[in-house]
Amino acid sequence: MSDSMTTEQVDQLIGRTVRDSDFRERLLADPATVLADEGYPVDANVVSKIEDAQNHVIGAVSTSFNLVAGVPDDGDATPG
């Protein structure tokens, strides 16, 4: 099996990640293992993009929480 994912496999992976929160949680926690366990090729580029996406999601959630909580951009915990 090739180490590269086809466009169809990427589409399937994205669809499942959107629909299945348990799968999404496992995938974000350990992309290489989950891809292998699910029969996908372990594509280093895809694993890297999943890890990057996880960092962006965590950053976006943190930023959103800070905005809702009124925390200024400088990290000061005092409500604005």
DSSP file (Angstrom, degrees, kcal/mol; ACC not computed):
  #  RESIDUE AA STRUCTURE BP1 BP2  ACC     N-H-->O    O-->H-N    N-H-->O    O-->H-N    TCO  KAPPA ALPHA  PHI   PSI    X-CA   Y-CA   Z-CA
    1    1 A M              0   0    0      0, 0.0     2,-0.0     0, 0.0     0, 0.0   0.000 360.0 360.0 360.0 140.3    0.0    0.0    0.0
    2    2 A S        -     0   0    0      2,-0.1    40,-0.1     1,-0.1    41,-0.0  -0.309 360.0-131.5 -69.9 154.3    1.2    3.5   -0.8
    3    3 A D  S    S+     0   0    0     38,-0.1     2,-0.3     2,-0.1    -1,-0.1   0.512  84.8  87.0 -82.9  -5.3    2.1    6.0    1.9
    4    4 A S  S    S-     0   0    0     39,-0.1     2,-0.3    40,-0.1    -2,-0.1  -0.739  75.3-131.8 -98.3 144.0    0.0    8.6    0.1
    5    5 A M        -     0   0    0     -2,-0.3     2,-0.1    35,-0.1    -2,-0.1  -0.719  20.2-127.2 -91.1 142.9   -3.7    9.1    0.6
    6    6 A T     >  -     0   0    0     -2,-0.3     4,-2.4     1,-0.1     5,-0.2  -0.389  26.8-107.9 -78.5 164.3   -6.0    9.4   -2.4
    7    7 A T  H  > S+     0   0    0      1,-0.2     4,-2.5     2,-0.2     5,-0.2   0.891 122.5  53.8 -59.0 -39.4   -8.4   12.3   -2.7
    8    8 A E  H  > S+     0   0    0      2,-0.2     4,-2.4     1,-0.2    -1,-0.2   0.902 108.2  48.7 -62.8 -41.7  -11.2    9.9   -2.0
    9    9 A Q  H  > S+     0   0    0      2,-0.2     4,-2.7     1,-0.2    -2,-0.2   0.907 111.2  49.7 -65.8 -41.2   -9.5    8.7    1.2
   10   10 A V  H  X S+     0   0    0     -4,-2.4     4,-2.7     2,-0.2     5,-0.2   0.927 111.2  49.7 -62.4 -44.1   -9.0   12.3    2.4
   11   11 A D  H  X S+     0   0    0     -4,-2.5     4,-2.6     2,-0.2    -2,-0.2   0.912 112.2  47.9 -59.8 -43.5  -12.6   13.1    1.6
   12   12 A Q  H  X S+     0   0    0     -4,-2.4     4,-2.6     2,-0.2     5,-0.2   0.914 111.9  49.9 -63.0 -43.4  -13.7   10.1    3.6
   13   13 A L  H  X S+     0   0    0     -4,-2.7     4,-2.3     2,-0.2    -2,-0.2   0.919 112.2  46.6 -62.7 -45.1  -11.4   11.0    6.5
   14   14 A I  H  X S+     0   0    0     -4,-2.7     4,-2.2     2,-0.2    -2,-0.2   0.933 112.7  50.3 -63.2 -46.0  -12.7   14.6    6.6
   15   15 A G  H  X S+     0   0    0     -4,-2.6     4,-2.2     1,-0.2    -2,-0.2   0.923 113.1  45.1 -58.8 -45.8  -16.4   13.4    6.4
   16   16 A R  H  X S+     0   0    0     -4,-2.6     4,-2.7     1,-0.2     8,-0.3   0.884 110.8  54.3 -66.9 -37.5  -15.9   10.9    9.3
   17   17 A T  H  < S+     0   0    0     -4,-2.3    -1,-0.2    -5,-0.2     7,-0.2   0.878 111.6  45.2 -63.9 -37.3  -14.0   13.5   11.3
   18   18 A V  H  < S+     0   0    0     -4,-2.2    -2,-0.2    -5,-0.2    -1,-0.2   0.901 121.0  37.8 -71.3 -41.4  -16.9   15.9   11.0
   19   19 A R  H  < S+     0   0    0     -4,-2.2     2,-0.7    -5,-0.2    -2,-0.2   0.798 111.3  56.9 -82.5 -30.5  -19.6   13.4   11.7
   20   20 A D     X  -     0   0    0     -4,-2.7     4,-2.6    -5,-0.2    -1,-0.2  -0.854  55.5-174.9-116.0  99.9  -18.1   11.2   14.4
   21   21 A S  H  > S+     0   0    0     -2,-0.7     4,-2.4     1,-0.2     5,-0.2   0.843  86.9  53.1 -65.0 -34.3  -16.9   13.1   17.6
   22   22 A D  H  > S+     0   0    0      2,-0.2     4,-2.2     1,-0.2    -1,-0.2   0.935 111.9  45.5 -65.2 -44.6  -15.3    9.9   19.1
   23   23 A F  H  > S+     0   0    0      1,-0.2     4,-3.1     2,-0.2    -2,-0.2   0.927 112.3  52.1 -61.5 -45.1  -13.3    9.3   16.0
   24   24 A R  H  X S+     0   0    0     -4,-2.6     4,-2.5    -8,-0.3     5,-0.2   0.910 109.3  49.5 -58.8 -44.3  -12.3   13.0   15.8
   25   25 A E  H  X S+     0   0    0     -4,-2.4     4,-1.6     2,-0.2    -1,-0.2   0.917 114.3  44.4 -62.4 -44.7  -11.1   12.9   19.4
   26   26 A R  H  X S+     0   0    0     -4,-2.2     4,-2.2     2,-0.2     8,-0.2   0.914 113.0  51.9 -65.4 -42.8   -9.0    9.8   18.8
   27   27 A L  H  < S+     0   0    0     -4,-3.1    -2,-0.2     1,-0.2    -1,-0.2   0.909 111.1  46.4 -62.0 -43.9   -7.7   11.1   15.5
   28   28 A L  H  < S+     0   0    0     -4,-2.5    -1,-0.2    -5,-0.2    -2,-0.2   0.829 112.8  51.1 -68.9 -31.1   -6.5   14.4   17.1
   29   29 A A  H  < S+     0   0    0     -4,-1.6    -2,-0.2     1,-0.2    -1,-0.2   0.864 134.9   1.6 -73.7 -36.4   -4.9   12.6   20.0
   30   30 A D     X  +     0   0    0     -4,-2.2     4,-2.3    -5,-0.1     5,-0.2  -0.519  67.5 175.2-154.4  75.8   -2.9   10.2   17.9
   31   31 A P  H  > S+     0   0    0      0, 0.0     4,-2.7     0, 0.0     5,-0.2   0.881  78.5  50.4 -57.0 -45.9   -3.2   10.7   14.2
   32   32 A A  H  > S+     0   0    0      1,-0.2     4,-2.2     2,-0.2     5,-0.2   0.916 113.4  45.1 -62.7 -44.2   -0.7    8.1   13.0
   33   33 A T  H  > S+     0   0    0      2,-0.2     4,-3.0     1,-0.2    -1,-0.2   0.921 114.7  47.6 -65.9 -44.0   -2.1    5.3   15.1
   34   34 A V  H  X S+     0   0    0     -4,-2.3     4,-2.0    -8,-0.2     6,-0.3   0.911 111.1  50.9 -66.3 -42.2   -5.7    6.0   14.2
   35   35 A L  H  <>S+     0   0    0     -4,-2.7     5,-2.5    -5,-0.2     4,-0.3   0.945 114.5  44.1 -58.9 -47.1   -5.0    6.2   10.5
   36   36 A A  H ><5S+     0   0    0     -4,-2.2     3,-1.4    -5,-0.2    -2,-0.2   0.925 112.9  51.1 -63.6 -45.5   -3.1    2.9   10.6
   37   37 A D  H 3<5S+     0   0    0     -4,-3.0    -1,-0.2     1,-0.3    -2,-0.2   0.822 111.0  49.2 -61.5 -31.6   -5.8    1.2   12.8
   38   38 A E  T 3<5S-     0   0    0     -4,-2.0    -1,-0.3    -5,-0.2    -2,-0.2   0.422 120.2-107.3 -90.4   0.6   -8.5    2.4   10.3
   39   39 A G  T < 5S+     0   0    0     -3,-1.4    -3,-0.2    -4,-0.3    -2,-0.1   0.572  74.1 135.3  87.0   9.2   -6.7    1.1    7.3
   40   40 A Y      < -     0   0    0     -5,-2.5    -1,-0.3    -6,-0.3     2,-0.1  -0.601  64.7-101.0 -84.2 151.3   -5.6    4.5    5.9
   41   41 A P        -     0   0    0      0, 0.0     2,-1.6     0, 0.0   -38,-0.1  -0.483  34.0-118.7 -65.0 142.5   -2.0    4.9    4.7
   42   42 A V        -     0   0    0     -2,-0.1     2,-0.6   -40,-0.1   -10,-0.1  -0.667  38.2-173.3 -87.3  87.9    0.0    6.8    7.3
   43   43 A D     >  -     0   0    0     -2,-1.6     4,-2.7     1,-0.2     3,-0.3  -0.748  19.4-149.8 -87.0 114.7    0.9    9.8    5.1
   44   44 A A  H  > S+     0   0    0     -2,-0.6     4,-2.3     1,-0.2    -1,-0.2   0.841  97.6  53.6 -56.3 -36.0    3.4   12.0    7.0
   45   45 A N  H  > S+     0   0    0      2,-0.2     4,-2.1     1,-0.2    -1,-0.2   0.908 110.6  45.6 -65.7 -42.4    2.0   15.1    5.3
   46   46 A V  H  > S+     0   0    0     -3,-0.3     4,-2.4     2,-0.2    -2,-0.2   0.918 111.9  51.7 -67.0 -43.7   -1.6   14.3    6.4
   47   47 A V  H  X S+     0   0    0     -4,-2.7     4,-2.4     1,-0.2    -2,-0.2   0.925 110.7  49.2 -58.2 -44.8   -0.4   13.5   10.0
   48   48 A S  H  X S+     0   0    0     -4,-2.3     4,-2.5    -5,-0.2    -1,-0.2   0.904 110.6  49.6 -61.7 -42.5    1.4   16.8   10.1
   49   49 A K  H  X S+     0   0    0     -4,-2.1     4,-2.5     2,-0.2    -1,-0.2   0.874 110.3  50.8 -66.1 -36.6   -1.7   18.7    8.8
   50   50 A I  H  X S+     0   0    0     -4,-2.4     4,-2.3     2,-0.2    -2,-0.2   0.927 111.2  48.0 -65.4 -44.3   -3.9   16.9   11.5
   51   51 A E  H  X S+     0   0    0     -4,-2.4     4,-1.7     1,-0.2    -2,-0.2   0.905 113.0  48.5 -63.4 -40.8   -1.4   17.9   14.2
   52   52 A D  H  X S+     0   0    0     -4,-2.5     4,-2.2     2,-0.2    -2,-0.2   0.905 109.8  52.5 -63.5 -41.8   -1.4   21.5   12.9
   53   53 A A  H  X S+     0   0    0     -4,-2.5     4,-2.8     1,-0.2    -2,-0.2   0.901 105.9  54.1 -61.3 -41.1   -5.2   21.6   12.8
   54   54 A Q  H  X S+     0   0    0     -4,-2.3     4,-2.5     1,-0.2    -1,-0.2   0.923 108.8  48.5 -59.9 -43.9   -5.4   20.4   16.4
   55   55 A N  H  X S+     0   0    0     -4,-1.7     4,-2.2     1,-0.2    -1,-0.2   0.889 112.4  48.6 -63.8 -39.1   -3.1   23.3   17.4
   56   56 A H  H  X S+     0   0    0     -4,-2.2     4,-2.6     2,-0.2    -2,-0.2   0.897 111.2  49.9 -67.4 -40.1   -5.3   25.8   15.4
   57   57 A V  H  X S+     0   0    0     -4,-2.8     4,-2.7     2,-0.2     5,-0.2   0.935 111.7  47.7 -63.8 -46.2   -8.5   24.4   17.0
   58   58 A I  H  X S+     0   0    0     -4,-2.5     4,-2.4     1,-0.2    -1,-0.2   0.920 113.9  48.0 -61.9 -43.1   -7.1   24.7   20.5
   59   59 A G  H  X S+     0   0    0     -4,-2.2     4,-2.5    -5,-0.2    -1,-0.2   0.899 112.2  49.0 -63.4 -41.2   -5.9   28.2   19.8
   60   60 A A  H  X S+     0   0    0     -4,-2.6     4,-2.6     2,-0.2    -2,-0.2   0.903 112.0  48.0 -66.4 -41.8   -9.3   29.2   18.3
   61   61 A V  H  X S+     0   0    0     -4,-2.7     4,-2.7     2,-0.2    -2,-0.2   0.921 112.8  49.1 -64.6 -43.5  -11.2   27.8   21.2
   62   62 A S  H  X S+     0   0    0     -4,-2.4     4,-2.4    -5,-0.2    -2,-0.2   0.921 112.6  47.4 -61.7 -44.8   -8.9   29.6   23.7
   63   63 A T  H  X S+     0   0    0     -4,-2.5     4,-2.4     2,-0.2    -2,-0.2   0.914 112.6  49.3 -63.1 -43.7   -9.3   32.9   21.8
   64   64 A S  H  X S+     0   0    0     -4,-2.6     4,-2.5     2,-0.2     5,-0.2   0.919 111.0  49.7 -62.1 -44.1  -13.1   32.5   21.6
   65   65 A F  H  X S+     0   0    0     -4,-2.7     4,-2.8     1,-0.2    -1,-0.2   0.925 110.7  50.1 -61.1 -43.8  -13.2   31.8   25.4
   66   66 A N  H  X>S+     0   0    0     -4,-2.4     5,-2.8     1,-0.2     4,-0.9   0.899 110.2  50.2 -62.7 -39.8  -11.1   34.8   26.1
   67   67 A L  H  <5S+     0   0    0     -4,-2.4     3,-0.4     3,-0.2    -1,-0.2   0.924 113.5  44.9 -63.0 -44.2  -13.3   37.0   24.0
   68   68 A V  H  <5S+     0   0    0     -4,-2.5    -2,-0.2     1,-0.2    -1,-0.2   0.891 115.3  47.8 -66.3 -39.3  -16.5   35.8   25.7
   69   69 A A  H  <5S-     0   0    0     -4,-2.8    -1,-0.2    -5,-0.2    -2,-0.2   0.584 114.1-117.9 -79.1  -9.8  -14.9   36.1   29.1
   70   70 A G  T  <5 +     0   0    0     -4,-0.9    10,-2.2    -3,-0.4    -3,-0.2   0.740  56.2 158.8  80.7  22.9  -13.6   39.6   28.3
   71   71 A V      < -     0   0    0     -5,-2.8    -1,-0.3    -6,-0.2     6,-0.1  -0.693  40.7-121.9 -81.9 126.1   -9.9   38.7   28.6
   72   72 A P    >   -     0   0    0      0, 0.0     3,-1.8     0, 0.0    -1,-0.1  -0.190  22.9-107.8 -63.9 160.2   -7.8   41.3   26.8
   73   73 A D  T 3  S+     0   0    0      1,-0.3    -2,-0.0     2,-0.1    -6,-0.0   0.746 113.7  69.5 -59.5 -26.2   -5.4   40.1   24.0
   74   74 A D  T 3  S-     0   0    0      1,-0.1    -1,-0.3     2,-0.1     3,-0.1   0.495 115.7-109.4 -76.6  -0.6   -2.3   40.7   26.2
   75   75 A G    <   +     0   0    0     -3,-1.8     2,-0.2     1,-0.3    -2,-0.1   0.385  66.9 150.4  91.4  -4.8   -3.3   37.8   28.4
   76   76 A D        -     0   0    0      1,-0.2    -1,-0.3     2,-0.1    -2,-0.1  -0.460  42.7-145.9 -62.6 128.4   -4.3   39.9   31.4
   77   77 A A        +     0   0    0     -2,-0.2    -1,-0.2    -6,-0.1     3,-0.0   0.492  66.6 109.1 -77.7  -3.2   -7.1   38.1   33.3
   78   78 A T  S    S-     0   0    0      1,-0.1    -2,-0.1     2,-0.1    -3,-0.1  -0.624  80.0-111.8 -77.5 125.0   -8.8   41.3   34.3
   79   79 A P              0   0    0      0, 0.0    -8,-0.2     0, 0.0    -9,-0.1  -0.258 360.0 360.0 -57.5 142.1  -12.1   41.7   32.3
   80   80 A G              0   0    0    -10,-2.2    -9,-0.1    -3,-0.0   -10,-0.1   0.456 360.0 360.0 -74.4 360.0  -12.0   44.5   29.8
